[in-house]
């Protein structure tokens, strides 16, 4: 592994304790809710936040005792932090100059990097004259021009509008795919993580709760945060054959026999709502009360309380027909074949 680290940072009421291993050429995304510890982890790798315990080893060299300026690490911050008084060219040349590359050679290297990121016509512009997408690419070029072995990206697309974000994400993916070192990306956006990273690490309350590729994470979520992220209803219970008993005592029938502690997941679109208990109803049928409604794409996302809390997606026409509103009592059903179950 290019990067091998254990990051332990203690704060009043919060402890970060993450073990990270990233291979050369690999992009790993740290994904999690606000306050999970993602940015603290990134700052610890960069040397901007000290460790209370653990280590940072990069390409076989111990870094956690080194000051930030002596680490072979490039950082792209959320707000880019370009030097406002320098041109794009001199911003990018800053990295080589820090490595004591002569000024003329450093500027030539900077020109080459700006050409690579598609900004050869903007070398003389200062940050205030650049668009958000252009500034992001200058910040990336500045980080890469320092020839780092580890690249750290802190919400690199968060400041961009939707159209610019789409184009910049595609460009960034191209640059990351050719970077020979290890990359750690912090983001709140699951699409950014899935499009840019080879592997996702889900962080909650300072701990890793799930790791895997995008298909594994989206197909088998293991926490409520991940389930909400990928749009699934998720429950944990004890299976005996195709019956899974939840802690509240409610039983969900699945299509695949299991044994022991399992997760059961199904999409909101699999939940059907009825004004009265349907005849010949599926085995998963229960009374529910509407607690909230909100637009969700072309559908309405309906939150329901009852023996089991659930989210359902219905069409606007169905919502009108059922007279759905907070407090409305309905019947909810889910076919066993619509559920997915897997070991907890």
Secondary structure in CASP SS format (residue, H / E / C, confidence):
PFRMAT SS
TARGET T0000
AUTHOR 0000-0000-0000
METHOD secondary structure of the structure
MODEL  1
X C 1.00
X C 1.00
X E 1.00
X E 1.00
X E 1.00
X E 1.00
X E 1.00
X E 1.00
X E 1.00
X E 1.00
X E 1.00
X C 1.00
X C 1.00
X E 1.00
X E 1.00
X E 1.00
X E 1.00
X E 1.00
X E 1.00
X E 1.00
X E 1.00
X E 1.00
X C 1.00
X C 1.00
X C 1.00
X C 1.00
X E 1.00
X E 1.00
X E 1.00
X E 1.00
X E 1.00
X C 1.00
X C 1.00
X C 1.00
X C 1.00
X C 1.00
X C 1.00
X H 1.00
X H 1.00
X H 1.00
X H 1.00
X H 1.00
X H 1.00
X H 1.00
X H 1.00
X H 1.00
X C 1.00
X C 1.00
X C 1.00
X C 1.00
X C 1.00
X C 1.00
X E 1.00
X E 1.00
X E 1.00
X E 1.00
X E 1.00
X E 1.00
X C 1.00
X C 1.00
X E 1.00
X E 1.00
X C 1.00
X C 1.00
X C 1.00
X C 1.00
X C 1.00
X H 1.00
X H 1.00
X H 1.00
X C 1.00
X C 1.00
X E 1.00
X E 1.00
X E 1.00
X E 1.00
X C 1.00
X C 1.00
X C 1.00
X C 1.00
X C 1.00
X C 1.00
X C 1.00
X C 1.00
X C 1.00
X C 1.00
X E 1.00
X H 1.00
X H 1.00
X H 1.00
X H 1.00
X H 1.00
X H 1.00
X H 1.00
X H 1.00
X H 1.00
X H 1.00
X H 1.00
X C 1.00
X C 1.00
X C 1.00
X C 1.00
X H 1.00
X H 1.00
X H 1.00
X H 1.00
X H 1.00
X H 1.00
X H 1.00
X H 1.00
X H 1.00
X H 1.00
X H 1.00
X H 1.00
X H 1.00
X H 1.00
X C 1.00
X C 1.00
X C 1.00
X H 1.00
X H 1.00
X H 1.00
X C 1.00
X C 1.00
X C 1.00
X E 1.00
X H 1.00
X H 1.00
X H 1.00
X C 1.00
X C 1.00
X H 1.00
X H 1.00
X H 1.00
X H 1.00
X H 1.00
X H 1.00
X H 1.00
X H 1.00
X H 1.00
X H 1.00
X H 1.00
X H 1.00
X H 1.00
X H 1.00
X C 1.00
X C 1.00
X C 1.00
X C 1.00
X E 1.00
X E 1.00
X E 1.00
X E 1.00
X E 1.00
X C 1.00
X C 1.00
X C 1.00
X C 1.00
X C 1.00
X C 1.00
X C 1.00
X H 1.00
X H 1.00
X H 1.00
X H 1.00
X H 1.00
X H 1.00
X H 1.00
X H 1.00
X H 1.00
X H 1.00
X H 1.00
X H 1.00
X H 1.00
X H 1.00
X H 1.00
X H 1.00
X C 1.00
X C 1.00
X C 1.00
X C 1.00
X E 1.00
X E 1.00
X E 1.00
X E 1.00
X E 1.00
X E 1.00
X C 1.00
X C 1.00
X H 1.00
X H 1.00
X H 1.00
X H 1.00
X H 1.00
X H 1.00
X H 1.00
X C 1.00
X C 1.00
X E 1.00
X E 1.00
X E 1.00
X E 1.00
X E 1.00
X E 1.00
X C 1.00
X C 1.00
X E 1.00
X E 1.00
X E 1.00
X E 1.00
X E 1.00
X E 1.00
X C 1.00
X H 1.00
X H 1.00
X H 1.00
X H 1.00
X H 1.00
X H 1.00
X C 1.00
X C 1.00
X C 1.00
X C 1.00
X H 1.00
X H 1.00
X H 1.00
X H 1.00
X H 1.00
X H 1.00
X H 1.00
X C 1.00
X E 1.00
X E 1.00
X E 1.00
X E 1.00
X E 1.00
X E 1.00
X E 1.00
X E 1.00
X E 1.00
X E 1.00
X E 1.00
X E 1.00
X E 1.00
X E 1.00
X E 1.00
X C 1.00
X C 1.00
X C 1.00
X C 1.00
X E 1.00
X E 1.00
X E 1.00
X E 1.00
X E 1.00
X E 1.00
X E 1.00
X E 1.00
X E 1.00
X E 1.00
X E 1.00
X E 1.00
X E 1.00
X E 1.00
X E 1.00
X E 1.00
X E 1.00
X H 1.00
X H 1.00
X H 1.00
X C 1.00
X E 1.00
X E 1.00
X E 1.00
X C 1.00
X C 1.00
X C 1.00
X C 1.00
X C 1.00
X C 1.00
X C 1.00
X C 1.00
X C 1.00
X E 1.00
X E 1.00
X E 1.00
X E 1.00
X E 1.00
X E 1.00
X E 1.00
X E 1.00
X E 1.00
X E 1.00
X E 1.00
X E 1.00
X E 1.00
X C 1.00
X C 1.00
X E 1.00
X E 1.00
X E 1.00
X E 1.00
X E 1.00
X E 1.00
X E 1.00
X E 1.00
X C 1.00
X C 1.00
X C 1.00
X E 1.00
X E 1.00
X E 1.00
X E 1.00
X E 1.00
X C 1.00
X H 1.00
X H 1.00
X H 1.00
X H 1.00
X H 1.00
X H 1.00
X C 1.00
X C 1.00
X C 1.00
X C 1.00
X C 1.00
X C 1.00
X C 1.00
X E 1.00
X E 1.00
X E 1.00
X E 1.00
X E 1.00
X E 1.00
X C 1.00
X H 1.00
X H 1.00
X H 1.00
X C 1.00
X E 1.00
X E 1.00
X E 1.00
X E 1.00
X C 1.00
END
